[in-house]
Amino acid sequence: MRRIDAGFTLMEILLVITIIGILAAIVMTGLSAARSKARDAVRLTDLQTIASALEFYYSDAGHYPVALGEVTECGHTGNWIPDGTNYNWSNKYIVTLPRDPAENCGGSNPQTYEYQSSGNTYQLTTTLENPLPPSTSNQTFVYNGSSFQPVQADTNPIGVSLNSSASNPTNQSPIPIVVTFSRAVVDFSQASLSLVHGMMSGFSEVFASVYNIFVTPTDNNTVVVSINGGAVHDQNGVGNAAAQFTITYDSLLPHAALSPDPLPPTVSGPFSVSVNFTVAVVDFSASSVSIANGNVTSFTKHDGSDYTFTVTPTTHGTVSVSIPGGIAHSAAGNGNVASNAISTTY
């Protein structure tokens, strides 16, 4: 074969380049593995450091920081484990609680530390990038205060809860709803839900187990949000249990009507007035009535829509009665439309 400038042949040069590439790949693979093992070592040390702070706190407070639901470092900056709502409990024992060296709060496989406690016992969890010796297929480990144990895959159906900050009934639109799964899921989407008397107007992931949705009611009716069993799955392919959420949407304004209308032209003493609301109200009282030259007595609620009371004139002259707008509200919070005004002469 012809040599280049009496040096190496082209084939020799290509062979050397190939060998260098293979060696580089081997080195990079080994370096990557070493880095992941180093991160795993940090994780195990971090959990022991956190555990020490927890034990010091238990010694002082008589309980571990209480977090009935699973919390992660993604839920709060700085010291991420709360005792109820107190995130500053750890300041006395550790400057800042460790966080996962490869922290990843998004996607279906977040990389974070997790904590859960009733106050009497606690659970600290981490996911390793390499199996913990002795060799095992489990990569998620829980620290129980003295040792690390592999976490077995949960084969129980995934629990689902749907809750809203809106009152029931509500006049809020769109209606905010939080969908919470008992563990992370990988395939939850808008299509996983079915709606009656509403349409989806917002969908966002907070964590792999918590989602915010917004539902815009299509009419004044009961909005139903459902998720069928097996609609979503965790990373092991286990499906969810079925769940349903209902809330009544009501945007109707109560209209108030006073009777008799008209009143007699003149009266010589107290007289009765009736009030009817087109929609039942929950906070109508004697003080809600506006009266000129008179007082309300014998106020009686017959039901949420019908009321009667007696008007006692104060002095000779015109007595007028009315109900201002927005003074009484339906269960959904809708304020009333102002009533007709009635008057007579005492």
C-alpha positions as CSV (number, residue, x, y, z in Angstrom):
1,M,0.0,0.0,0.0
2,R,1.2,3.5,-0.8
3,R,2.6,5.5,2.1
4,I,1.8,9.1,2.8
5,D,5.1,11.2,2.9
6,A,7.0,8.0,3.7
7,G,5.0,7.8,7.0
8,F,1.9,5.9,8.0
9,T,-0.5,4.5,5.5
10,L,-4.0,5.8,5.3
11,M,-5.3,2.4,6.7
12,E,-3.0,2.7,9.7
13,I,-4.2,6.3,10.5
14,L,-7.9,5.2,10.3
15,L,-7.1,2.2,12.6
16,V,-5.5,4.5,15.2
17,I,-8.4,6.9,15.1
18,T,-10.8,4.0,15.6
19,I,-8.9,2.7,18.6
20,I,-8.7,6.2,20.1
21,G,-12.5,6.5,19.7
22,I,-13.1,3.1,21.4
23,L,-10.8,4.0,24.3
24,A,-12.5,7.4,24.7
25,A,-15.9,5.7,24.8
26,I,-14.7,3.3,27.5
27,V,-13.2,6.1,29.5
28,M,-16.4,8.2,29.3
29,T,-18.5,5.3,30.2
30,G,-16.3,4.5,33.2
31,L,-16.3,8.2,34.2
32,S,-20.1,8.4,34.0
33,A,-20.5,5.3,36.1
34,A,-18.0,6.7,38.6
35,R,-19.9,10.0,38.8
36,S,-23.3,8.2,39.3
37,K,-21.8,6.0,42.1
38,A,-20.3,9.2,43.7
39,R,-23.8,10.8,43.6
40,D,-25.3,7.6,45.2
41,A,-22.7,7.8,48.0
42,V,-23.7,11.5,48.5
43,R,-27.4,10.5,48.7
44,L,-26.8,7.8,51.3
45,T,-24.7,10.2,53.4
46,D,-27.3,13.0,53.0
47,L,-30.1,10.8,54.3
48,Q,-28.0,9.9,57.4
49,T,-27.3,13.6,57.9
50,I,-31.0,14.5,57.7
51,A,-31.7,11.6,60.1
52,S,-29.3,13.0,62.6
53,A,-31.1,16.3,62.6
54,L,-34.5,14.5,62.9
55,E,-33.2,12.6,66.0
56,F,-32.0,15.9,67.6
57,Y,-35.3,17.5,67.0
58,Y,-37.2,14.5,68.4
59,S,-35.1,14.7,71.5
60,D,-36.1,18.4,72.0
61,A,-39.7,18.4,70.7
62,G,-40.8,14.9,71.6
63,H,-41.9,14.1,68.0
64,Y,-40.5,14.0,64.5
65,P,-41.5,16.8,62.1
66,V,-45.0,15.9,61.1
67,A,-45.7,15.5,57.3
68,L,-48.7,13.3,56.9
69,G,-48.5,13.4,53.1
70,E,-45.3,12.7,51.2
71,V,-43.1,15.9,50.8
72,T,-40.1,16.4,48.6
73,E,-37.4,19.0,48.1
74,C,-39.4,20.2,45.0
75,G,-42.2,21.5,47.3
76,H,-40.1,24.2,49.0
77,T,-36.9,26.1,48.7
78,G,-34.3,25.9,51.4
79,N,-35.3,23.6,54.3
80,W,-37.9,21.5,52.6
81,I,-39.1,19.2,55.4
82,P,-41.9,20.9,57.4
83,D,-43.2,20.2,60.9
84,G,-46.8,20.9,60.0
85,T,-46.3,24.4,58.4
86,N,-43.0,25.2,60.2
87,Y,-40.1,24.9,57.8
88,N,-37.7,26.5,60.3
89,W,-37.5,23.7,62.8
90,S,-34.2,22.5,61.4
91,N,-32.3,25.8,61.7
92,K,-31.0,24.8,65.2
93,Y,-29.6,21.5,64.0
94,I,-28.5,21.9,60.4
95,V,-28.0,25.1,58.3
96,T,-29.7,23.7,55.2
97,L,-31.3,20.3,54.6
98,P,-29.4,18.4,51.8
99,R,-31.0,18.1,48.4
100,D,-30.5,15.4,45.8
101,P,-27.2,16.0,43.9
102,A,-29.0,15.5,40.6
103,E,-32.3,17.1,41.6
104,N,-35.0,16.7,39.0
105,C,-38.5,17.8,39.8
106,G,-40.2,17.3,36.5
107,G,-41.2,14.4,34.3
108,S,-42.4,10.9,35.2
109,N,-39.2,9.9,37.1
110,P,-38.3,12.8,39.4
111,Q,-35.0,12.5,41.3
112,T,-35.6,13.9,44.8
113,Y,-35.4,13.0,48.4
114,E,-38.8,12.2,50.0
115,Y,-40.1,12.5,53.6
116,Q,-43.2,11.4,55.4
117,S,-44.0,11.2,59.1
118,S,-46.8,10.9,61.6
119,G,-44.6,12.3,64.3
120,N,-43.8,9.0,65.9
121,T,-42.0,7.4,63.0
122,Y,-40.6,8.7,59.8
123,Q,-39.6,7.6,56.3
124,L,-36.8,9.1,54.2
125,T,-36.5,7.9,50.7
126,T,-34.0,8.2,47.9
127,T,-33.7,6.7,44.4
128,L,-30.2,5.5,43.5
129,E,-28.7,5.4,40.0
130,N,-26.8,2.1,40.8
131,P,-28.1,-0.9,42.8
132,L,-26.9,-0.8,46.4
133,P,-24.6,-3.8,47.3
134,P,-25.3,-6.6,47.6
135,S,-26.6,-6.7,44.1
136,T,-30.3,-6.1,43.8
137,S,-32.7,-5.0,41.2
138,N,-34.2,-2.4,43.6
139,Q,-33.0,1.1,43.2
140,T,-35.3,3.0,45.6
141,F,-34.2,2.8,49.3
142,V,-35.8,4.0,52.5
143,Y,-33.8,4.9,55.6
144,N,-35.6,4.0,58.8
145,G,-33.2,5.7,61.2
146,S,-30.7,2.9,61.4
147,S,-30.4,1.2,58.0
148,F,-31.3,1.4,54.4
149,Q,-33.9,-1.1,53.0
150,P,-35.0,-1.5,49.4
151,V,-38.5,-0.3,48.6
152,Q,-40.6,-3.0,47.0
153,A,-42.9,-2.0,44.1
154,D,-46.4,-1.2,45.3
155,T,-48.9,-3.4,43.5
156,N,-52.0,-1.9,45.1
157,P,-54.2,0.2,42.8
158,I,-53.1,3.9,42.8
159,G,-55.4,6.0,45.0
160,V,-56.9,9.1,43.5
161,S,-58.5,12.1,45.3
162,L,-60.1,15.1,43.6
163,N,-60.7,18.3,45.7
164,S,-61.5,21.9,45.1
165,S,-61.0,25.1,47.1
166,A,-64.4,26.3,45.8
167,S,-67.4,26.0,48.0
168,N,-70.2,23.7,47.1
169,P,-72.4,25.0,45.6
170,T,-70.2,27.6,43.9
171,N,-70.6,30.5,41.5
172,Q,-66.9,30.3,40.6
173,S,-66.0,29.7,37.0
174,P,-63.7,28.1,36.0
175,I,-63.7,25.7,39.0
176,P,-60.2,24.8,40.3
177,I,-59.7,21.1,41.1
178,V,-56.6,19.4,42.4
179,V,-56.1,15.7,41.3
180,T,-53.8,13.9,43.7
181,F,-52.5,10.3,43.2
182,S,-51.1,8.3,46.0
183,R,-47.9,7.8,44.1
184,A,-46.3,9.1,40.9
185,V,-48.0,8.3,37.6
186,V,-46.5,8.4,34.1
187,D,-49.5,8.7,31.7
188,F,-52.1,11.0,33.2
189,S,-53.6,13.5,30.7
190,Q,-56.8,15.5,30.1
191,A,-58.1,12.5,28.2
192,S,-58.0,10.4,31.3
193,L,-60.9,12.4,32.8
194,S,-64.5,12.5,31.8
195,L,-66.8,15.5,32.5
196,V,-70.5,16.1,32.8
197,H,-71.9,19.6,32.6
198,G,-68.4,21.1,32.2
199,M,-65.4,21.4,29.9
200,M,-61.7,21.3,30.7
201,S,-60.2,24.8,30.5
202,G,-56.8,24.2,32.2
203,F,-54.4,21.3,32.9
204,S,-51.0,21.4,34.5
205,E,-48.6,19.1,36.3
206,V,-47.4,20.2,39.8
207,F,-45.6,17.0,40.6
208,A,-45.8,13.5,39.1
209,S,-48.5,12.8,41.6
210,V,-50.3,16.1,41.8
211,Y,-52.1,18.0,38.9
212,N,-54.1,21.2,38.7
213,I,-57.1,21.3,36.4
214,F,-59.8,23.9,35.7
215,V,-63.3,23.1,34.7
216,T,-65.7,25.6,33.1
217,P,-69.3,24.8,33.8
218,T,-71.6,24.6,30.8
219,D,-74.8,25.4,32.7
220,N,-76.3,25.7,36.2
221,N,-76.1,22.1,37.2
222,T,-74.0,19.5,39.0
223,V,-70.6,19.3,37.5
224,V,-69.2,15.7,37.6
225,V,-65.5,14.9,37.1
226,S,-64.6,11.2,36.9
227,I,-61.6,9.0,36.3
228,N,-62.1,5.4,35.4
229,G,-60.1,2.6,37.1
230,G,-57.0,1.7,35.2
231,A,-57.0,5.0,33.2
232,V,-53.4,5.9,34.4
233,H,-50.4,3.9,35.6
234,D,-47.3,4.1,37.6
235,Q,-43.8,3.3,36.3
236,N,-44.5,-0.4,37.1
237,G,-47.7,-0.5,35.1
238,V,-50.0,-0.6,38.1
239,G,-53.3,1.2,37.4
240,N,-55.4,3.6,39.4
241,A,-58.6,3.1,41.4
242,A,-61.7,4.8,40.1
243,A,-62.7,8.2,41.5
244,Q,-65.4,10.9,41.1
245,F,-65.9,14.5,42.2
246,T,-69.1,16.5,42.1
247,I,-69.8,20.1,42.7
248,T,-72.9,22.2,42.0
249,Y,-72.5,25.3,39.8
250,D,-75.1,28.1,40.4
251,S,-74.8,31.6,38.9
252,L,-78.5,32.5,39.3
253,L,-79.1,35.8,41.1
254,P,-81.9,35.9,43.7
255,H,-84.7,38.4,42.8
256,A,-86.6,39.8,45.8
257,A,-90.3,40.8,45.7
258,L,-92.1,42.7,48.4
259,S,-95.9,42.4,48.8
260,P,-98.5,43.6,49.0
261,D,-97.6,46.0,46.3
262,P,-99.1,48.5,46.4
263,L,-99.6,49.0,50.1
264,P,-102.9,50.6,51.2
265,P,-102.6,54.4,50.7
266,T,-102.8,55.0,54.5
267,V,-102.3,52.9,57.6
268,S,-103.1,53.6,61.2
269,G,-100.7,51.2,62.9
270,P,-98.3,48.3,62.2
271,F,-98.7,46.3,59.0
272,S,-97.3,43.0,57.6
273,V,-95.0,42.6,54.6
274,S,-94.0,39.4,52.8
275,V,-90.8,38.8,50.9
276,N,-90.2,36.2,48.2
277,F,-86.8,35.4,46.6
278,T,-86.7,33.5,43.3
279,V,-83.6,31.6,44.7
280,A,-83.3,30.6,48.3
281,V,-80.9,32.9,50.3
282,V,-78.9,32.0,53.4
283,D,-78.2,35.3,55.1
284,F,-81.4,37.4,54.9
285,S,-82.4,39.0,58.3
286,A,-84.4,41.9,59.7
287,S,-81.3,44.1,59.4
288,S,-81.3,43.4,55.6
289,V,-84.6,45.4,55.2
290,S,-84.3,49.1,54.5
291,I,-87.1,51.1,56.1
292,A,-87.7,54.8,56.3
293,N,-89.8,56.0,59.3
294,G,-90.4,52.5,60.7
295,N,-89.0,49.4,62.4
296,V,-89.0,45.7,61.7
297,T,-90.6,43.4,64.2
298,S,-91.8,39.8,64.2
299,F,-89.4,38.8,61.5
300,T,-90.2,35.2,60.4
301,K,-88.3,32.9,58.1
302,H,-90.7,30.3,56.5
303,D,-88.0,28.8,54.2
304,G,-85.0,30.1,52.3
305,S,-87.2,31.9,49.8
306,D,-90.2,33.2,51.8
307,Y,-90.1,35.6,54.8
308,T,-92.7,37.8,56.6
309,F,-92.2,40.7,59.0
310,T,-94.2,43.5,60.6
311,V,-93.4,47.2,60.0
312,T,-94.1,49.5,62.9
313,P,-94.3,53.2,61.9
314,T,-92.2,55.6,63.9
315,T,-94.0,59.0,63.3
316,H,-96.7,60.3,61.2
317,G,-95.9,60.6,57.5
318,T,-94.6,58.4,54.7
319,V,-93.3,54.9,55.5
320,S,-91.2,53.2,52.8
321,V,-89.8,49.6,52.6
322,S,-87.3,48.1,50.3
323,I,-84.4,45.5,50.1
324,P,-81.2,46.8,48.7
325,G,-79.2,44.8,46.1
326,G,-76.4,42.5,47.2
327,I,-77.7,42.3,50.8
328,A,-78.7,38.7,50.8
329,H,-76.9,35.8,49.1
330,S,-77.6,32.3,47.7
331,A,-75.7,29.3,49.0
332,A,-73.4,29.7,45.9
333,G,-72.7,33.3,47.0
334,N,-74.7,35.2,44.4
335,G,-76.1,38.5,45.8
336,N,-79.7,39.5,45.3
337,V,-81.2,42.0,42.9
338,A,-82.8,45.0,44.6
339,S,-86.5,44.5,45.4
340,N,-89.4,46.7,44.5
341,A,-90.1,49.6,46.9
342,I,-93.4,49.9,48.6
343,S,-94.7,52.8,50.7
344,T,-97.7,54.1,52.6
345,T,-98.7,57.0,54.8
346,Y,-99.0,56.5,58.6
